[in-house]
């Protein structure tokens, strides 16, 4: 759409996305109903770097933190918990810091320590032979070597949730693949047949602009700001009867 709408460099688009994921494994933070702001911005070739990504993350985080303060001002029972600055750490460094833990456990530890973190380089294989988490090969660029000597120009914004007492993802984002990184990532994931798909053909033919983008969970934000224990408290969805009964026992009323 950036190409078709002829969006200028340093400008972008966003959408109020609503979707159904019928195969989603339901939990207190996962629903079959997905609502998020998806955004994409055209960038200059020289901005395909980690510094630009970090600057973009800081802008988004400043809005998140500002909104927490507004909620705090209007609802005195809700305390501010987010730190002034978000901490950046590469997934490889995180592995080295907590080598005996799983990726989820590492996220828990680092979020608890700093309050808000951006974990860089999600999707590429780490030194233990595994990626921190899965990432599509035709989405973010997780293969390019960045200026800090690690692979990846993408990541996740994760905060510490004071109600759930756990790491809590608010946004997944990154500088998008270019021609070279798409080819390499498709090869790594053994998905080279995707080169014939519409988006892929256009990118490989240099018909699309370079971009950065991501998704920001709407219900996730509402759940965090209002200090709710279940995503069903801030959105209407479908839940198993057993989960509904368990929530009622714990005085959690699902919409």
C-alpha positions, 0 to 999 in steps of 0.5 A, spaced: 500 500 500 505 504 501 507 503 493 500 503 491 498 510 494 505 513 493 506 515 500 512 519 500 519 518 504 518 519 512 511 518 511 506 512 512 500 509 513 496 505 519 490 501 520 485 499 525 486 492 524 480 487 527 481 480 525 479 473 527 485 467 529 480 461 530 486 457 531 489 461 537 491 457 543 486 461 548 489 464 555 488 470 559 492 474 554 490 471 547 484 471 544 481 469 537 479 476 536 485 480 535 485 488 534 491 492 533 494 498 530 498 496 524 503 501 521 508 502 516 513 508 514 517 509 508 524 510 509 531 512 506 536 506 504 541 510 509 536 509 515 536 501 514 540 501 521 539 499 528 540 507 530 533 508 526 530 502 529 531 504 536 529 512 535 522 509 532 522 505 538 523 510 543 518 515 540 512 509 541 515 508 548 514 515 550 507 515 547 505 509 551 508 512 558 505 518 557 498 515 556 500 511 563 501 517 566 494 520 563 490 514 566 494 515 573 491 522 573 484 520 572 484 513 576 488 514 582 488 507 584 492 505 578 499 507 580 505 508 574 510 503 573 513 504 567 520 507 567 522 513 564 527 510 559 526 503 555 532 498 555 535 495 549 538 488 549 539 484 543 537 477 544 544 474 543 546 478 549 540 476 553 541 469 552 548 470 554 546 473 561 541 467 562 544 461 559 540 456 563 533 459 561 528 458 556 526 464 551 520 466 555 524 465 562 529 470 559 524 475 557 521 474 564 527 476 568 529 482 563 522 485 564 522 484 571 529 487 572 528 494 567 520 494 567 520 496 559 525 493 554 526 492 547 529 485 545 532 486 538 534 480 533 528 476 534 528 470 528 535 469 527 538 463 530 542 464 536 549 461 539 545 455 542 542 454 535 535 456 536 532 463 535 529 467 541 522 466 538 519 465 531 519 470 525 516 470 518 522 470 513 518 475 509 516 480 514 522 483 519 529 483 517 532 479 522 538 477 518 542 483 517 548 484 521 547 491 525 552 496 527 553 493 534 555 486 531 549 482 531 544 480 526 537 483 526 533 490 525 527 488 529 524 486 535 519 486 541 517 492 546 516 488 552 514 491 559 513 488 566 506 487 568 504 488 575 498 484 575 500 478 572 507 479 575 510 477 568 513 479 562 508 482 557 509 484 550 505 490 547 508 491 540 512 487 535 516 491 529 522 492 525 525 494 519 522 490 513 526 486 509 529 488 502 531 484 496 537 481 499 534 479 506 528 477 503 532 472 499 536 470 504 531 469 510 526 465 505 532 460 504 534 459 511 526 458 512 526 453 506 520 457 504 523 459 497 517 457 493 514 464 496 518 468 491 512 467 486 507 470 491 505 477 489 508 481 494 514 477 494 515 478 486 514 486 487 519 486 492 524 482 488 523 486 482 524 493 486 517 495 486 516 497 493 519 502 497 524 500 503 520 501 510 519 500 517 513 498 521 509 494 526 503 492 530 501 495 537 496 491 540 489 495 542 486 490 547 493 489 550 494 496 551 487 497 555 489 491 559 495 493 561 493 500 563 487 498 566 490 493 570 486 487 568 488 480 569 484 477 563 484 480 556 476 478 556 475 484 561 477 489 555 474 486 549 468 482 547 470 475 545 468 467 545 471 463 551 471 456 553 465 455 559 471 452 563 475 459 563 468 463 564 467 459 570 474 459 573 474 467 572 467 468 575 470 464 581 476 469 581 471 475 581 473 476 573 468 478 569 469 477 561 465 481 556 
